[in-house]
């Protein structure tokens, strides 16, 4: 066991040294970039007054996450225990918050990219669809009637709120964020959901057949015959498409189709309890009346 561990260490040491060298080079590059940015901010070349507070919060949390992660790595490299360390709780909290704000980040992505592009190029794209949205500033702000109506509505709402004086929580439900899922993952999850629905449906059907007193409907014979006829039709269509010819319909095929149709409609005919006969009788009477009217019209024209 010890020999296997030593072999793994000897095999992983070159890669570890290479990664450490890359980390040192990247750290030097980041330090230089941050120092230059701090100098530009102090000189007033870069303004941070009117930025997005969401991005500022996100950057602070990412920085805190990296600091705590570096501290945990330092303790592990020093051979110290990390169990029960407060940095682990902070890492979990920050990671949870960063995952929860991903939908907000996804919604702001277009706006942020647009502002960055405008700041870099100095031009505004005229084909931007957001330029055609409604502008609230274009409305007339001196419309006294609308203001009075709005005051009445606000007063009515305040009166209703004082009458009820009951806190009503907002109807918000937690929804899983799937913005980062690929197409293959979505297809796989859809297949899993369909399989679970099929399994649950089969289980419920078996439980109903086992515990309920209702008669059990047998559909296996009809289903097998329909599947067999479907396979034969598929082979027939493939043959006709390959050889560019039309095969005749035999008497056996007509008989099988008629038999399947009869089996499929037999249960419905039995459960109508004579309603179908009355309906068909009404149809026959209506057809006779229609024919009589047509013949009467023809006689009048003559």
SEKOL-923954 format. One record per residue: x, y, z of N, C-alpha, C in turn; residue in three letters; residue number from 0. Coordinates in steps of 0.2 Angstrom, whole numbers. Layout:
SEKOL-923954
SITE  n.east  n.north   n.up  ca.east  ca.north  ca.up  c.east  c.north   c.up  code  pos
SITE       X        Y      Z        X         Y      Z       X        Y      Z   ala  NUM
...
END
This chain:
SEKOL-923954
SITE  n.east  n.north   n.up  ca.east  ca.north  ca.up  c.east  c.north   c.up  code  pos
SITE       4       -6      0        0         0      0       4        6      0   unk    0
SITE       9        6      4       14        12      5      18       13     -2   unk    1
SITE      20        7     -5       23         8    -11      19       11    -17   unk    2
SITE      13        9    -17        8        11    -22       7       19    -21   unk    3
SITE       7       21    -15        6        28    -13      12       32    -16   unk    4
SITE      18       29    -14       24        32    -17      25       33    -24   unk    5
SITE      22       27    -28       23        28    -35      18       33    -38   unk    6
SITE      12       34    -34        7        39    -36      10       46    -35   unk    7
SITE      14       47    -30       17        53    -28      22       55    -33   unk    8
SITE      26       50    -35       32        51    -40      29       53    -47   unk    9
SITE      23       50    -48       20        51    -55      17       58    -55   unk   10
SITE      14       60    -49       11        67    -49      15       73    -48   unk   11
SITE      21       71    -45       26        77    -44      28       81    -49   unk   12
SITE      29       79    -55       31        83    -61      25       88    -63   unk   13
SITE      19       85    -63       13        89    -65      12       95    -59   unk   14
SITE      13       93    -53       12        97    -47      17      103    -48   unk   15
SITE      23      102    -49       28       107    -50      27      112    -56   unk   16
SITE      24      109    -61       23       113    -67      17      117    -66   unk   17
SITE      12      115    -62        6       119    -60       8      125    -55   unk   18
SITE      13      123    -51       15       128    -46      19      134    -50   unk   19
SITE      23      132    -55       26       137    -59      22      141    -63   unk   20
SITE      16      138    -65       11       142    -69       8      147    -64   unk   21
SITE       6      144    -58        3       149    -53       7      155    -51   unk   22
SITE      14      154    -50       18       159    -49      18      164    -54   unk   23
SITE      19      162    -61       19       167    -66      12      171    -67   unk   24
SITE       6      167    -66        0       171    -66      -1      175    -60   unk   25
SITE       2      174    -54        1       178    -48       5      185    -50   unk   26
SITE      11      184    -53       15       190    -54      11      194    -59   unk   27
SITE       8      191    -64        4       195    -69      -2      199    -66   unk   28
SITE      -5      195    -62      -11       198    -59      -9      204    -54   unk   29
SITE      -4      203    -50       -1       208    -46       0      215    -50   unk   30
SITE       4      214    -56        5       219    -60      -1      223    -63   unk   31
SITE      -6      219    -65      -12       222    -67     -16      225    -62   unk   32
SITE     -16      223    -56      -20       226    -51     -16      232    -48   unk   33
SITE     -10      232    -48       -6       238    -46      -7      244    -51   unk   34
SITE      -7      242    -58       -8       247    -63     -15      250    -62   unk   35
SITE     -20      246    -61      -27       248    -61     -28      253    -54   unk   36
SITE     -25      251    -49      -25       255    -43     -22      262    -44   unk   37
SITE     -17      262    -48      -14       269    -49     -18      273    -54   unk   38
SITE     -21      270    -59      -26       273    -63     -32      276    -59   unk   39
SITE     -34      272    -54      -40       274    -50     -38      280    -46   unk   40
SITE     -32      280    -43      -30       285    -39     -29      292    -43   unk   41
SITE     -27      291    -49      -26       297    -53     -32      300    -56   unk   42
SITE     -38      296    -55      -44       298    -58     -45      296    -65   unk   43
SITE     -41      292    -68      -42       290    -75     -48      285    -75   unk   44
SITE     -49      281    -70      -55       276    -70     -60      279    -65   unk   45
SITE     -66      279    -66      -71       281    -61     -75      275    -59   unk   46
SITE     -76      275    -53      -79       269    -50     -86      271    -46   unk   47
SITE     -88      278    -47      -93       280    -44    -100      278    -46   unk   48
SITE    -101      277    -52     -108       276    -55    -108      269    -58   unk   49
SITE    -105      264    -54     -105       257    -57    -111      253    -54   unk   50
SITE    -112      247    -56     -117       243    -54    -115      240    -47   unk   51
SITE    -120      241    -43     -119       238    -36    -119      231    -36   unk   52
SITE    -123      228    -41     -123       220    -41    -116      218    -43   unk   53
SITE    -112      221    -47     -106       218    -49    -101      220    -43   unk   54
SITE    -101      225    -40      -97       227    -34     -98      221    -29   unk   55
SITE    -104      220    -27     -105       215    -22    -103      208    -25   unk   56
SITE    -103      206    -31     -101       200    -33     -93      200    -33   unk   57
SITE     -90      205    -35      -83       205    -35     -80      204    -28   unk   58
SITE     -83      208    -23      -81       207    -16     -82      200    -13   unk   59
SITE     -87      197    -15      -89       190    -13     -84      185    -16   unk   60
SITE     -82      186    -23      -77       182    -26     -70      183    -23   unk   61
SITE     -68      189    -21      -62       190    -18     -62      187    -11   unk   62
SITE     -67      188     -7      -68       184     -1     -67      177     -1   unk   63
SITE     -70      174     -7      -70       167     -8     -63      165     -9   unk   64
SITE     -59      168    -13      -52       167    -15     -48      167     -9   unk   65
SITE     -49      172     -5      -45       173      2     -46      167      6   unk   66
SITE     -52      165      7      -54       159     12     -51      153      9   unk   67
SITE     -52      152      2      -49       146     -1     -42      145     -1   unk   68
SITE     -38      151     -1      -31       151     -1     -29      149      6   unk   69
SITE     -33      152     11      -31       150     18     -32      143     20   unk   70
SITE     -37      140     17      -39       132     18     -33      128     14   unk   71
SITE     -31      130      9      -25       127      5     -19      127      9   unk   72
SITE     -18      133     12      -12       134     16     -12      130     22   unk   73
SITE     -17      129     26      -18       125     31     -17      117     29   unk   74
SITE     -20      115     24      -19       108     22     -11      107     20   unk   75
SITE      -8      112     16       -1       111     15       3      111     21   unk   76
SITE       1      114     26        5       114     32       4      108     37   unk   77
SITE      -1      104     35       -2        98     39      -7       99     44   unk   78
SITE     -10      105     44      -15       107     50     -22      104     48   unk   79
SITE     -26      103     53      -33       101     52     -37      107     50   unk   80
SITE     -42      106     46      -47       111     43     -54      109     46   unk   81
SITE     -55      104     50      -61       102     52     -64      107     57   unk   82
SITE     -70      110     56      -72       114     61     -70      121     60   unk   83
SITE     -66      123     55      -63       129     54     -68      134     51   unk   84
SITE     -69      140     54      -74       145     51     -73      147     44   unk   85
SITE     -67      146     41      -67       147     34     -71      143     30   unk   86
SITE     -72      136     32      -76       132     28     -83      134     28   unk   87
SITE     -86      136     33      -93       139     33     -93      145     29   unk   88
SITE     -88      149     29      -88       155     25     -88      153     17   unk   89
SITE     -84      148     16      -84       146      9     -91      143      7   unk   90
SITE     -94      139     11     -100       137      9    -106      142      8   unk   91
SITE    -105      147     13     -110       153     12    -109      157      6   unk   92
SITE    -103      158      4     -102       162     -2    -103      158     -8   unk   93
SITE    -102      152     -8     -103       148    -14    -111      147    -15   unk   94
SITE    -115      147    -10     -122       147    -10    -125      153    -13   unk   95
SITE    -122      159    -10     -125       165    -13    -123      166    -20   unk   96
SITE    -117      164    -22     -115       165    -29    -119      161    -34   unk   97
SITE    -121      155    -31     -126       151    -36    -133      153    -36   unk   98
SITE    -135      157    -30     -142       159    -30    -143      165    -35   unk   99
SITE    -137      169    -36     -138       175    -40    -136      174    -47   unk  100
SITE    -135      168    -49     -134       167    -56    -139      169    -61   unk  101
SITE    -146      168    -59     -151       170    -63    -151      178    -64   unk  102
SITE    -149      182    -59     -149       189    -60    -143      191    -64   unk  103
SITE    -137      187    -63     -131       188    -68    -133      187    -75   unk  104
SITE    -137      182    -76     -139       180    -83    -143      185    -86   unk  105
SITE    -148      188    -82     -152       193    -85    -149      200    -86   unk  106
SITE    -143      201    -82     -140       207    -83    -134      207    -88   unk  107
SITE    -133      201    -91     -127       200    -95    -127      204   -101   unk  108
SITE    -133      204   -104     -134       208   -111    -133      215   -109   unk  109
SITE    -136      218   -104     -135       225   -102    -127      227   -101   unk  110
SITE    -124      222    -97     -117       224    -95    -113      223   -102   unk  111
SITE    -114      218   -106     -110       218   -112    -111      224   -117   unk  112
SITE    -117      226   -117     -119       232   -121    -115      238   -118   unk  113
SITE    -115      239   -112     -111       245   -109    -104      245   -110   unk  114
SITE    -101      239   -109      -94       238   -110     -92      239   -117   unk  115
SITE     -96      236   -122      -95       237   -129     -95      245   -131   unk  116
SITE    -100      248   -128     -101       255   -129     -95      259   -127   unk  117
SITE     -92      257   -121      -87       261   -118     -80      259   -121   unk  118
SITE     -80      253   -124      -73       252   -128     -73      255   -135   unk  119
SITE     -79      254   -139      -79       257   -145     -81      264   -146   unk  120
SITE     -85      267   -141      -87       273   -141     -93      275   -146   unk  121
SITE     -96      270   -148     -102       270   -153    -108      266   -150   unk  122
SITE    -114      268   -152     -120       265   -150    -123      261   -156   unk  123
SITE    -125      255   -156     -127       251   -161    -135      253   -162   unk  124
SITE    -136      256   -168     -143       258   -170    -148      252   -171   unk  125
SITE    -145      246   -172     -150       240   -173    -151      237   -166   unk  126
SITE    -149      240   -161     -151       237   -154    -158      237   -153   unk  127
SITE    -161      231   -151     -168       231   -150    -171      235   -144   unk  128
SITE    -166      236   -139     -168       240   -134    -169      247   -135   unk  129
SITE    -167      249   -141     -168       256   -143    -175      258   -145   unk  130
SITE    -179      252   -146     -186       253   -149    -191      252   -143   unk  131
SITE    -189      251   -137     -194       250   -131    -197      257   -129   unk  132
SITE    -202      256   -125     -206       262   -123    -202      266   -119   unk  133
SITE    -202      273   -120     -199       278   -116    -203      281   -111   unk  134
SITE    -203      280   -104     -208       283   -100    -207      291    -99   unk  135
SITE    -201      293   -101     -200       301   -101    -204      304   -106   unk  136
SITE    -206      301   -111     -210       304   -117    -217      305   -115   unk  137
SITE    -220      303   -110     -226       304   -108    -227      311   -104   unk  138
SITE    -233      314   -105     -234       321   -102    -235      320    -95   unk  139
SITE    -231      323    -91     -231       323    -84    -235      328    -81   unk  140
SITE    -238      333    -85     -243       338    -82    -250      336    -83   unk  141
SITE    -252      330    -84     -259       328    -85    -262      328    -78   unk  142
SITE    -266      333    -76     -269       333    -69    -274      328    -68   unk  143
SITE    -277      326    -73     -283       321    -72    -280      314    -70   unk  144
SITE    -274      312    -74     -271       306    -72    -268      306    -65   unk  145
SITE    -265      312    -63     -263       312    -57    -268      312    -51   unk  146
SITE    -274      315    -53     -279       314    -48    -282      307    -47   unk  147
SITE    -283      304    -53     -285       297    -53    -280      293    -49   unk  148
SITE    -274      294    -50     -269       290    -47    -269      291    -39   unk  149
SITE    -270      297    -37     -271       299    -30    -277      295    -27   unk  150
SITE    -282      295    -31     -288       291    -29    -287      284    -28   unk  151
SITE    -283      281    -33     -282       274    -32    -277      273    -26   unk  152
SITE    -272      277    -25     -267       276    -20    -271      277    -13   unk  153
SITE    -275      282    -13     -279       282     -7    -284      277     -5   unk  154
SITE    -287      274    -10     -291       268     -9    -287      262     -7   unk  155
SITE    -281      261    -10     -277       256     -8    -274      256     -1   unk  156
SITE    -273      263      1     -270       264      8    -276      262     13   unk  157
SITE    -282      264     11     -288       263     16    -289      255     16   unk  158
SITE    -289      252     11     -289       244     11    -284      241     15   unk  159
SITE    -278      244     15     -272       241     18    -273      242     26   unk  160
SITE    -276      248     28     -277       249     35    -283      245     37   unk  161
SITE    -288      243     33     -293       239     35    -291      232     37   unk  162
SITE    -287      229     32     -285       222     33    -280      222     38   unk  163
SITE    -275      226     37     -269       225     42    -266      218     43   unk  164
SITE    -266      214     38     -264       208     38    -258      207     33   unk  165
SITE    -253      204     35     -247       203     31    -249      198     26   unk  166
SITE    -248      199     19     -249       194     14    -242      193     11   unk  167
SITE    -239      187     12     -233       186      9    -233      185      1   unk  168
SITE    -228      187     -3     -228       187    -10    -228      180    -12   unk  169
SITE    -232      179    -18     -233       172    -20    -227      170    -25   unk  170
SITE    -221      168    -22     -215       167    -25    -213      160    -24   unk  171
SITE    -212      156    -29     -210       149    -28    -202      148    -31   unk  172
SITE    -199      144    -27     -192       143    -29    -192      139    -36   unk  173
SITE    -188      141    -41     -187       137    -47    -180      136    -48   unk  174
SITE    -179      130    -51     -172       128    -52    -169      131    -58   unk  175
SITE    -163      134    -58     -160       138    -63    -157      133    -68   unk  176
SITE    -159      133    -74     -155       128    -79    -152      132    -85   unk  177
SITE    -150      138    -83     -147       142    -89    -141      140    -91   unk  178
SITE    -137      136    -87     -130       134    -89    -130      127    -92   unk  179
SITE    -136      124    -92     -137       117    -95    -136      117   -102   unk  180
SITE    -132      111   -105     -132       111   -112    -138      107   -115   unk  181
SITE    -138      107   -122     -144       103   -125    -144       96   -123   unk  182
SITE    -138       93   -123     -138        86   -121    -141       84   -114   unk  183
SITE    -139       89   -110     -141        88   -103    -149       89   -102   unk  184
SITE    -151       94   -106     -159        95   -106    -162       89   -109   unk  185
SITE    -159       86   -114     -163        80   -117    -162       74   -113   unk  186
SITE    -157       73   -109     -156        68   -105    -161       68    -99   unk  187
SITE    -161       74    -96     -166        75    -91    -173       74    -93   unk  188
SITE    -175       77    -99     -182        76   -101    -183       68   -102   unk  189
SITE    -178       64   -105     -179        57   -105    -180       54    -98   unk  190
SITE    -176       56    -93     -177        53    -86    -184       55    -84   unk  191
SITE    -186       61    -85     -193        63    -82    -199       59    -86   unk  192
SITE    -198       58    -92     -203        53    -96    -202       46    -93   unk  193
SITE    -196       44    -92     -196        37    -89    -199       36    -82   unk  194
SITE    -198       41    -78     -201        41    -71    -209       42    -72   unk  195
SITE    -211       46    -76     -218        46    -77    -221       39    -79   unk  196
SITE    -218       36    -84     -220        30    -86    -220       24    -81   unk  197
SITE    -215       24    -77     -214        20    -71    -219       21    -66   unk  198
SITE    -220       27    -64     -225        29    -59    -232       27    -62   unk  199
SITE    -234       28    -69     -240        26    -71    -241       19    -71   unk  200
SITE    -236       15    -73     -237         8    -72    -238        5    -65   unk  201
SITE    -234        8    -60     -235         6    -53    -242        8    -51   unk  202
SITE    -245       14    -53     -251        16    -51    -257       11    -54   unk  203
SITE    -256        9    -60     -260         5    -63    -260       -2    -60   unk  204
SITE    -254       -4    -58     -254       -11    -55    -257      -10    -48   unk  205
SITE    -256       -5    -44     -260        -4    -38    -267       -4    -38   unk  206
SITE    -270        0    -43     -277         0    -44    -280       -7    -46   unk  207
SITE    -276      -10    -50     -279       -17    -52    -279      -22    -46   unk  208
SITE    -274      -21    -41     -273       -25    -36    -278      -24    -30   unk  209
SITE    -279      -17    -29     -283       -16    -23    -290      -13    -24   unk  210
SITE    -292      -11    -30     -298        -9    -32    -303      -15    -34   unk  211
SITE    -309      -14    -33     -314       -19    -35    -316      -19    -42   unk  212
SITE    -314      -14    -46     -316       -13    -53    -314      -18    -57   unk  213
SITE    -317      -20    -63     -315       -25    -67    -308      -23    -71   unk  214
SITE    -304      -28    -72     -298       -26    -76    -299      -27    -83   unk  215
SITE    -297      -22    -87     -298       -21    -94    -292      -24    -97   unk  216
SITE    -293      -29   -102     -287       -33   -105    -286      -30   -112   unk  217
SITE    -280      -26   -113     -279       -23   -119    -273      -26   -123   unk  218
SITE    -270      -32   -120     -264       -34   -123    -265      -37   -130   unk  219
SITE    -271      -41   -131     -272       -44   -138    -273      -38   -143   unk  220
SITE    -277      -33   -142     -278       -28   -147    -271      -24   -148   unk  221
SITE    -267      -23   -142     -261       -19   -143    -256      -23   -147   unk  222
SITE    -256      -30   -146     -251       -34   -150    -253      -34   -158   unk  223
SITE    -259      -34   -159     -262       -34   -166    -260      -28   -169   unk  224
SITE    -261      -22   -166     -260       -16   -169    -253      -15   -170   unk  225
SITE    -248      -17   -165     -241       -16   -166    -239      -21   -172   unk  226
SITE    -242      -27   -173     -240       -31   -179    -242      -28   -185   unk  227
SITE    -248      -25   -185     -250       -22   -191    -246      -16   -193   unk  228
SITE    -244      -12   -188     -240        -6   -189    -233       -8   -192   unk  229
SITE    -230      -14   -189     -224       -16   -192    -224      -18   -199   unk  230
SITE    -230      -22   -201     -231       -24   -208    -232      -18   -213   unk  231
SITE    -236      -13   -210     -237        -7   -214    -230       -3   -216   unk  232
SITE    -226       -3   -210     -220         0   -211    -215       -3   -216   unk  233
SITE    -215      -10   -216     -211       -14   -221    -214      -13   -228   unk  234
SITE    -220      -13   -228     -224       -12   -235    -222       -5   -238   unk  235
SITE    -222        0   -234     -221         7   -236    -213        8   -238   unk  236
SITE    -209        4   -235     -202         5   -236    -201        1   -243   unk  237
SITE    -204       -5   -244     -203        -8   -250    -206       -4   -256   unk  238
SITE    -212       -1   -255     -215         3   -261    -210        9   -262   unk  239
SITE    -207       12   -257     -203        18   -258    -196       16   -262   unk  240
SITE    -194       10   -260     -187         8   -263    -188        6   -270   unk  241
SITE    -194        2   -272     -195         0   -279    -200        4   -283   unk  242
SITE    -202        9   -280     -206        14   -284    -212       11   -287   unk  243
SITE    -216        7   -283     -222         3   -285    -227        3   -279   unk  244
SITE    -233        1   -281     -238         1   -276    -241       -6   -276   unk  245
SITE    -240       -9   -270     -243       -16   -268    -250      -16   -267   unk  246
SITE    -253      -21   -270     -261       -21   -269    -262      -23   -262   unk  247
SITE    -268      -22   -260     -271       -24   -253    -274      -30   -253   unk  248
SITE    -272      -35   -250     -275       -42   -250    -281      -42   -246   unk  249
SITE    -285      -48   -247     -291       -49   -243    -289      -50   -235   unk  250
SITE    -283      -53   -234     -281       -55   -227    -280      -48   -224   unk  251
SITE    -276      -43   -227     -275       -37   -224    -282      -33   -222   unk  252
SITE    -286      -33   -227     -293       -30   -226    -296      -33   -220   unk  253
SITE    -296      -40   -220     -299       -43   -214    -296      -41   -207   unk  254
SITE    -289      -41   -207     -286       -39   -201    -287      -32   -199   unk  255
SITE    -287      -28   -203     -289       -21   -202    -296      -20   -199   unk  256
SITE    -301      -23   -202     -308       -23   -200    -308      -26   -193   unk  257
SITE    -305      -32   -192     -305       -35   -185    -302      -31   -180   unk  258
SITE    -297      -27   -181     -294       -23   -176    -298      -17   -175   unk  259
SITE    -301      -14   -180     -306        -9   -179    -312      -11   -175   unk  260
SITE    -315      -17   -176     -320       -20   -173    -318      -21   -165   unk  261
SITE    -312      -23   -164     -310       -24   -157    -309      -18   -153   unk  262
SITE    -307      -13   -157     -306        -6   -154    -312       -3   -152   unk  263
SITE    -317       -4   -156     -324         0   -155    -329       -4   -151   unk  264
SITE    -327      -11   -149     -332       -15   -146    -333      -13   -139   unk  265
SITE    -328      -11   -135     -329        -9   -128    -334       -2   -128   unk  266
SITE    -333        2   -133     -337         8   -133    -344        7   -135   unk  267
SITE    -345        2   -139     -352         1   -141    -355       -3   -136   unk  268
SITE    -352       -7   -132     -355       -10   -126    -357       -6   -121   unk  269
SITE    -353       -1   -119     -354         4   -113    -359        9   -115   unk  270
SITE    -361       10   -121     -366        15   -123    -373       13   -121   unk  271
SITE    -374        7   -120     -381         4   -117    -386        7   -121   unk  272
SITE    -386        5   -128     -391         7   -132    -392       14   -135   unk  273
SITE    -387       18   -133     -387        25   -135    -385       26   -142   unk  274
SITE    -381       21   -145     -378        21   -151    -384       20   -156   unk  275
SITE    -388       15   -154     -394        13   -159    -399       19   -160   unk  276
SITE    -400       23   -154     -405        28   -155    -401       34   -159   unk  277
SITE    -395       35   -158     -391        40   -162    -392       38   -169   unk  278
SITE    -390       32   -171     -390        30   -178    -397       30   -181   unk  279
SITE    -402       29   -177     -409        29   -179    -411       37   -181   unk  280
SITE    -409       41   -176     -410        48   -178    -406       51   -184   unk  281
SITE    -400       48   -185     -396        50   -191    -400       47   -197   unk  282
SITE    -403       41   -197     -406        38   -203    -413       43   -204   unk  283
SITE    -416       45   -199     -422        49   -200    -420       56   -203   unk  284
SITE    -415       59   -201     -413        65   -203    -411       64   -211   unk  285
SITE    -408       59   -212     -406        58   -219    -412       57   -224   unk  286
SITE    -417       53   -221     -423        52   -225    -427       59   -226   unk  287
SITE    -427       63   -221     -430        70   -221    -427       74   -227   unk  288
SITE    -420       74   -226     -416        78   -231    -417       76   -238   unk  289
SITE    -418       69   -239     -419        66   -246    -426       68   -248   unk  290
SITE    -431       68   -244     -438        70   -246    -438       77   -247   unk  291
SITE    -435       82   -244     -435        89   -245    -432       90   -252   unk  292
SITE    -426       87   -254     -423        88   -260    -428       85   -266   unk  293
SITE    -431       80   -265     -435        77   -270    -441       82   -271   unk  294
SITE    -444       85   -266     -450        89   -266    -448       96   -270   unk  295
SITE    -442       98   -269     -439       104   -272    -439      103   -279   unk  296
SITE    -436       97   -281     -435        95   -288    -442       95   -292   unk  297
SITE    -447       92   -288     -454        92   -291    -457       99   -292   unk  298
SITE    -456      103   -288     -458       110   -288    -455      114   -294   unk  299
SITE    -448      112   -295     -445       116   -301    -448      113   -307   unk  300
SITE    -449      107   -308     -452       104   -314    -459      107   -315   unk  301
END
